[in-house]
Amino acid sequence: MTILISVTFFTLLYLACTIEPNEKAKLAWEVALAVGDIPGARGSAAMTAIRDKLVLFGGYLECFDENAGCDHFFYSDTLIFDTKKETWRLQNPPVSPPPRVLSGIDTIPSTHSAILFGGIQFNVDVSVFLPYNDMWKYNLNTNEWTQIVYNNQPPTPRGGIKAFILDNNLYTWGGFDNTFNVVNDVWKFDLETLLWTQLLANTALPTSPQARYIYNANLHPQQKRIYIFGGSRPIGGGEFEQFNDTWYYDIDENQFVQIITPSRTSVQGRTHAISALVEDTWLIALGDNPDTLGECQTDEASRGQNPIDEIITLEVSLHEIADGSNWKQRKRGFTPKPTKRPAYAVVKDSELWSFGGFGFVCPENISTPLWNRETYYLPLDLNENFN
């Protein structure tokens, strides 16, 4: 049976352990007051920002022992968090997308709407595996979800993806499909004509990243590039290959460019992390790195659990990439406990918000999830925090 442990004690303990006396904090998280309809414990939910509001959808309460008679519980609720009032509100729209995790989501600022694409449901031993290729639009003003009907054939159903909207087009890459195979094709969806276009086919060519899912990615709208780092792919027997390479996809040129190879990178790979790209600084925080010593082993399909609390940054200005920019570990002040699978969104390029996910402890080979129900934010002050 999944054990829910209150995070209040662990938050206070971690705060005491992570701030050293006389140390100037470079990047310090803060805990929001977060009153109202606090979402239930969950991981891998979809979240995006519309103005100063966070829209949270779905996620799941994960079972970590397929022999204990439990199974994953999937949510289909919609909650709004007001970042100014620090208040959660359950919305109860008349229609909602089916429950799911690992979807792609982004915002159309001009319409105060969010677009949700894809995602997946599965049981604890993955004998039931249901990915989606549907798309839904959430209108914040009317509290309504509307399914978008395509005018042509969409990509195969898939999860473990990201979605980015630029110039009224949605872009998505990679993930795993309905055969649980990872892919690396690129698709564009025109939000006006409702037509899909495959921009790059699924390929093993070295000019594209190796197929993967649950990677980290962010859009640089001025450069018209999508930056990609890390991710994973299943290799059988409950084992996964973790990636630590860095690429960008150039939207105008319709091509990938590798900017940091696995042999040159300065950091380990990771999955289930959160990220923000503000001006020319790309930040990745928290997440999971099960390739390191000390990981917890669980009796389910995704066995290794090693949540982390690191913050890494990469400078992605055109001249710094040309000069061989590499990842840097950042000194931290207060930080959440090591957490994987949190939902996240960036508000007005100034704050990275995070909710949910879980940490792990492994006392005497009994793995125990530490579910997080706190709401955190990281101020993204470039002058103060990154330089």
N, C-alpha and C positions, 0 to 999 in steps of 0.2 A: 504494500500500500504506500502510495506517495506520502511523504511526511512534509507537512507545511510548518516551517519554523519562522517565528516572528523575526523581522529584520531589525527591529529597533535596537536591541542589545548589540547586535553585530555591527550596526552602523556606528554606534557610539564607540565600540571597541576599536573598530577600524580607524575611526577619526583619531583616536588617541595614539594609535600605532603608526600612522602614516605621516604625521607632522612632527618633524624634529625641531627641538628648540633652536632659536636663532637662525633658522633656515628661511630664506626668502622664497615663498611659493611662486613658481613660475606659471603653473597651470593648476588651478584649484576649482574643483567642483563645488556646487552648492546644493543643498537639499531644499526643495520647495515645501511650503507649508502643506499644500495639497489636501484640501478638504472636499467634502461632497461625496459623490458616488465613486469612491476609489475602485478602480478596476480590480477584478479578481486576479490572483497570481497566474502568470502566463509567460510564455516565450514565443518568439518568432511572429509577433503580431505586426500588422502593417500600420505605419504612422507617417503622416505628412503635416506640414504647417500651411494654414490658410490665414494670412495676416498674422495676428498674434494668437491664433487658436491652433491647437493640435487636434487632429482627427485620428483616432485610434480605432482600428477594426480587427476583429478576429484574434488569432493566436491560439495556443493550446497549453493545457496543463498536462505535462508530460509524465508518463509512467516509465520508471526506470528498471522494472523487473518483470519480464514477460512471464515468469513462473509464479508470480504472486497473485494472479487473478485480476490484476488491474489493466486498464487500457488508457490510451490518451483521451483527454476530453477537449473537444474543439469548440471554440467560441464563434458566434456570429453576431456579437453585439457591437454597437457603435457608441463611442464615448468622445466627448469634447472636453479638452482641458484649456481653460482660459489662463494664459501665461501671465496676464496682468493681475487677475484676481486669485490666481493659484487655486482654481476650483475645477473639479471634475463633475461632469453631468452626463448621465446615461440618456441617450437620445430616443430610442424606441421608434425608428422610422417605420412606416407601414410595410415596406418591402426591404429585404436585405440580401446581399450575396450569400450563397451557401458558406458554411464555416470552412476556414482554410488557414494555412500558414505559408510563409516563404513566398509571398506575393510581391509583385512590383507595384509601387504606388508613387504618384507625383501630383503636383498641383498645377491647375490652370489659373494663374493669379487674376486674370481679367474677368473671370466668371465666378470667382470665389468657390471653385469646385475642385474635387480631387478625382483622379482616375486610378482605378485598381485593375490590374491585369494579372491573370494566372494565379498560381498557388497550388496547394496540394492538401489532401487528407490522406492519412495512412494509419494503420494500427500498429501495435507495439512490436510485432514480429514482421511487419511489412508484407503480410499475406494479403492484406487489402491495401491497394495503392491507387488513389484517385487524383490525378493532376487535372488542372483546369486550363482552358485557353479562352475563357470568357472575359469580358471587360465590363466594368460598372463605373458609373459616374455618380459621385455624391455631391449634392448641392447643400452647402452650409446654410444658406439663407432659408431654404424651404425644408431642410432635414429630410431629403428624399434621395434614395438610391434608385438609379435607372439603369437597366442593362442596355448596353450599346449593341445594336444589331449590325453585324458586318455586311459589307456589300461584296465580299469575295472570300476566298479560302484563307483562314488565319494560320498562324504557326501551329505546330503540334502542341497539345497540352503540356505544360511545364511548370516547374516550381524551382525555388532556389535562385530567383532572378532579381534584377533591378529594372526599373522603368524610369525614363527621363523624358521630359517634354520640352521641346525647343521649337519655336516658330510654328506652333500648332501641329507638330508631329510628335508622336511618341516613339521612342527608340528602346529596344530591349535586346539583350545578348545572353547567350548561354543558358545555363540551368540544366535540369534533367527532365526527360520527356516521359511519355506514358509507358515506355519499356524500361524505365529506370536507367537509361543510358544518358550520359552527359553529352551536351551538344555545345557548339561554339558558333552557331549561325547568328547573323544580325538581321533584325527586322525593323521596319518603320511602319507606323500606322498613322494615316492622315485623319485627323480628327474632324475635318470638314467633309471629305468625300467618303469617309468610313471604309477606305481601301487599305489593305495590307500590301507591302512590297518587301520581298526578301532581298536585302542589299548584299549580303555575303552568305554563301552556302556553308553548310556544315563540312569542315575540312580538317585534314591533318597536316596541312602545309605549314612550314615554319614561319610563314608570314602572318599567321594568326596565333593567338594564345591557345594553348592546349585546352580542350573542352573541360568545363568545370561548373560547379554551382556554389552557392553561399559564399561568393566572393565579395570584396569591398569595391565599390565604384561610386564616382561622383561626376557630375557634369560641370565643365567649365564653359559657361554660355558665351563668354567673349571669344575664347579660342575655338569654340565649337568642337570641343573634344570631350570624350568620356574617358576618365582615368580609371584604371582597373588594377587591383592588387590582390594577390592571394587567392583563396578559394580552395576547393577540395574536389576529389572524385573518388567513387568507390572502386576498389580493386579486388573485391571478393573476400569472403570469410570474415565479414564484419570489419575489414581493414580499409583505410582510406589514405590516399596520397594527398599530402598538403603542398600547396604551391606558395612560393615567396617571390615570384617575378612580378614586374611592374610594366604595364603597357598603357597606351592610349589608343582610342579609336577616333580617327579624324572624320567627322561627319561630312565635310565638304569633299574630301579626297576619297572617302569610302575605303579606308584602309587602316590596318593596325600598325603601330610602331612600338617595338619593345624598347624601353628606355633604361631598365635595370634588369640584368640577367640574374638567374639564381646564383651564379658564381660570384657576382659582384655585389649583390645586395648586402646591406648591413644589418638586416633584421630577419627574424624568423617569420614564416608564414602564419596566417591565422584565418579563422572563419567566424561567422556570427558576431562580427564586430560592429561598431557604429562609426560614422565618419562625417566630415564636413569639408567642403572646399570653399574657402573664403579668400577673395582676391586671388593670390597665387600661392597660397599655403594650403596644402592638403593634410588633414589631420585624421588619424584613425585611433580609436580608443577601445578599451575593453576587448571582449571577444574570447576566442578559444584557441589554444594551441596544444592539441593532444599528442604531439610528437615529442614533448619534453618529458623528462623524468618527473615522477610524482603524480602522473595522471591517475584519476579514479577510473576503475573499470566497472561498468554496469552491465546487467544482463538484459540488454535490448539491442536493437539494430545498430544504433550509433553508440558504441560501447565506451570509447575513451572520452573522459571529461577532464579538461584542464583549463578552467576559466582564468583569465589574466586581467590585470588592471593597468597595463601599460598605456602610454600615449606616445605615438610616433608621428612625425611630420615630415613632409617632403615639399621642397620648393619647386613649383612647376611653371615658373615664368619661362618664356621661350629661351632666354639667354642662359638661365640656370640649367635647364634641361640640356642645352647644347654643351654646357661646360661639365656635364656629368654629375648632376645633383644626385644625392643619395639620402636615404632615410636617416632620421636622427631620433634617438630616444630623448624624451623631454622630462625634465625634473618636474615632479608633481607635489602639490600641496595636498589638501584633502581630496580623496578619491573614493568612489564607491568600492565596496569589496570586489574582488575579481568576479566578473559577471559575463556570461555568454547569453546569446539570444535576446537581448533587450530590443524594444522598439525605439526608434529615434527619429528626430526631425530637426531641421535648422530653422530658427525664427529670425527673419530679417537680417540674415548674414551676421548676427551678433551673438546668438546663443545656440548651443547644441543641447537639445533636450532628450532625455532618455527615461523610459519607464519599463519595468518588468525585467524578465530574464531571471537567471539563477546563478548562484555559486555552488560549490561542492566541497564537502569534507569526506574523508575516507577513514573513519575510525575503525581499526581492526577489520579492514577489508569489507566494511558495510558502508556502501556509498549513500550519502544523504544529500539531497538538494536543499539549498538555502534559497528559497524563493524570495525575490525582491518585489515589494509593493510600494517602495519609495519612488518619488519623482525627482530626478536630478537635472541640473543644467550646468553647462560649462560655458562661462563667458568667453567669447571669441574676440578679445581685444588684441589686435595684432601688435600694436605698439608696446603694450604692457606684457603680454604673455608669450609672444613668439620670438621676440628679438633679444 
